[in-house]
Amino acid sequence: MTFIQEPTHYLKTVLSDLQGAWSVLREEVVNNFGFENSDKLLFHIDEAMSWESVRNLQKMKTEFIFIRNIALISEADEEILEAIDDVQADLDEALQSLAEGEI
């Protein structure tokens, strides 16, 4: 019986950066949970991180707009708003890479 070995090197891509930014944002919301609309924010973050959104970055972009608006209206903590800015930077880079055919 042969064993398939796990790769020992991985190519870091803009999508891995994006995934990391979403994870940090989700963690910030969980750590600060209890503010107005925090449950809605978590729902949309989970939607943005779903396979459906990863396969269609335009859907992710739509979810991101909902997330930013909910956070601003709800006066979310500064840490959450900073994490949203980080997601936006990585999402913009991913969308640019997609437009250029890199991903």
Residue pairs with C-beta under 8 A, 6 or more apart in sequence:
10 16
13 103
14 90
14 93
14 94
14 97
14 102
14 103
15 54
15 94
15 103
17 90
17 93
17 94
18 87
18 90
18 91
18 93
18 94
19 49
20 90
21 83
21 86
21 87
21 89
21 90
21 91
22 45
22 48
22 49
22 87
23 49
24 83
24 86
25 45
25 67
25 80
25 83
25 84
25 86
25 87
26 42
26 45
26 46
26 49
28 77
28 79
28 80
28 83
29 38
29 41
29 42
29 45
29 76
29 80
30 42
31 79
32 38
32 76
32 77
32 79
32 80
33 42
35 74
35 75
35 76
35 77
36 74
36 75
37 70
37 73
37 74
38 74
38 76
40 70
41 67
41 70
41 71
41 74
41 76
41 80
44 63
44 66
44 67
44 70
45 63
45 67
47 53
47 63
48 60
48 63
48 64
48 67
52 59
53 59
53 60
53 63
54 60
57 91
57 94
57 95
57 98
60 91
61 91
61 95
64 87
64 88
64 91
67 84
67 87
68 84
68 88
71 80
71 81
71 84
72 81
94 103
97 103
